[in-house]
Amino acid sequence: MNDDVLAITLLWGFVVLYSVAGTIDFGSGFYSMLYRKRPQTRATTIANKYLSPSWKVTNVFIVMIVVALFSFFPGASFSLGTVLLIPGSMIVLLLALRSAFLVFSASAHPRYKRTLEVISGLSGILIPALLILVLPITHGNYIGFIEGRPSLLPDALLTSPSIYAFILFAVFSTLFLSALLLADYSNVAGARTAYDVYRKNALILGPLSFVSALWIVWSVRSEAPWLYAGLWDNQLWLFASTACFMIGYALLITAKNRAVPVILPRTAVLLTVFQYVLASYAYGNAHLPYMIYPDVTISSGFTTPNTFRALFVTYIVGSIILVPGFYLFWRLFMKDKRYVQQED
């Protein structure tokens, strides 16, 4: 495997990890806001138990993505930074606002607590919708050149059906993945009413996210034929992703009895996450060798070989340190029944 392919694989791995962990985190914030006036369901309590520790961890991945991009692909960073200046600035602003409101919402005066929770919840939907715009922008149809410098074309961006397909997919996937995980979390906590609420949400949102994904493929066929051809070459991965979704969704339908075995919703979560990983691999592989079509490739924007080797070793050592920490986090806050089942 070439150095540039290895680097882009590592970078894309960070993107996929953040996409899954971040969307669940963002959706949990939205559900915490949505069910605040229905305390009898315990849905908000369950969402807050997951959200309280998780939002701090997910931000680690976005830092790793930015650092890896600028380290491994400095030549591409200028183009991406220029094109994504406006949406990127909006994302950073919303992340800062959401983090600030999550910190202060727990200790704020009751008069302001509702406002803080609403802003936090709504930003949890807006951030994924903005983050996913990075993908269609790299397809090249929304970038022009002014005096030889790349520039985003907002008119072309806002009038493209493909953009709205990506946005809907981001929103539906955020709510679907978070509802699915919170259903599993509720099942472990013994919160039957909350489990029923989140399971029903997942049953509704699952097909919607799947249909929006099909819309993306359909829109890409006309707007980015080169990418559609790449997706067709990776169709086996897409079919495998679809199979994972179908099996996981079937398990979710089955897990409707009052005494639900832990294995059913948890397996549904794992299969659904694996579905997104497979689909992400197919999309990323189809996108190669372009980072921004057609001008920026992974080779043209790549760093020097010596710099890559030093950085790659650093990332490996860092991962060896971080992975046990993430596993410990999972054990403490996601699987420890003393925390999950503690009294409200």
Residue, then its C-alpha position, 0 to 999 in steps of 0.5 A: m500500500n502506498d504512503d498516500v493511500l495509507a494516510i488517506t485510509l487513516l484519515w478516513g477511519f477518523v472521519v468514520l469514527y467521528s461520524v458514528a460517535g458524533t451522530i449518536d451524541f448529537g441525536s441524544g442531545f436532540y432527544s434530551m430536548l424533545y422529551r423534556k416535558r415527558p418525564q414519565t417516559r424517562a427518555t430525557t433521563i436516559a439521553n442525559k446519562y449517555l450524553s453527559p460523558s459522551w460529548k466530551v469524548t467525541n470532540v477528540f475525533i474531530v481534533m484528530i481529523v483536522v490535525a491528520l488532514f493538515s499533517f498528511f495533506p498540506g497541499a489539499s488543506f489550502s483548497l479545502g480550507t478556502v472552500l469550506l471557510i463559511p460552512g466550516s466557521m459555522i460548524v465551529l461556532l455551533l460546536a462551541l455554542r453546544s459545548a458551552f450550553l451543555v456545560f452550563s445547562a446543568s447548573a443554570h437557573p431554571r429560568y434559563k435552563r430550558t433555553l440552553e437545552v433547546i439551543s443545545g438540542l437544535s444545534g445537535i441537528l444543525i451540526p451534522a447537516l453542515l458537516i455532511l456538506v463537506l462530502p458533496i462539495t468535494h465532488g467539484n460541482y460547487i467550486g469555481f476559481i477566482e484569480g486562480r483560487p478555489s471558491l465555493l459557489p453558494d448558488a450552485l450549492l443551494t439549488s442542487p437536489s444532491i445537497y438536500a439528499f445529503i442533508l436529509f441523510a445526515v439528519f435521519s441517520t443522526l436520529f436513527l443511530s441515536a434512537l437505536l443506541l438509546a433503546d439499547y441503553s434503556n433496555v440495560a437500564g430497565a427503563r421499559t417506557a423509554y425503550d419503547v419510545y426510542r425503539k419506535n423512533a428507530l423503526i420509523l427513522g431507519p427506513l427514512s435514512f435508507v431511502s435518503a441514502l438511495w436518493i444520494v446514489w440516484s443524485v450522484r448518478s447525474e451530478a458526479p458520474w465518476l463517483y457513481a461509477g466508483l460506487w458501482d465498482n464497490q457494489l458488493w460493499l453496498f449490498a453487504s451494508t444493505a444486508c446488515f441494515m435489513i438484519g439489524y432492522a429485523l432484530l429491532i422489530t423482533a425485540k418488542n416483548r416486555a422482557v427483551p434479551v440484551i443481545l437483540p437491541r445490542t446486536a441491532v446496534l452493532l449491525t447498523v454501525f457496521q452497515y455505516v462502516l461498510a457504506s463509508y468504505a464503499y464511498g471512500n474507495a469510490h472517491l479515490p484518488y480525488m480529494i477534490y474532483p478533479d484538481v486535488t488528488i491524494s498524491s498532489g496534496f500529500t506531504t513528504p515521505n519522511t514527514f509521513r513516516a514520522l507522523f504515522v508512527t506518532y499516530i500509532v503510538g497515540s492510538i495505542i495510548l487512547v484505545p484502552g482509554f476509550y475501552l475503559f470509557w465504554r465499560l464505565f459509562m455504557k456497560d456498567k449497570r451501577y451507572v446505567q441503572q442508578e436512580d434519577 
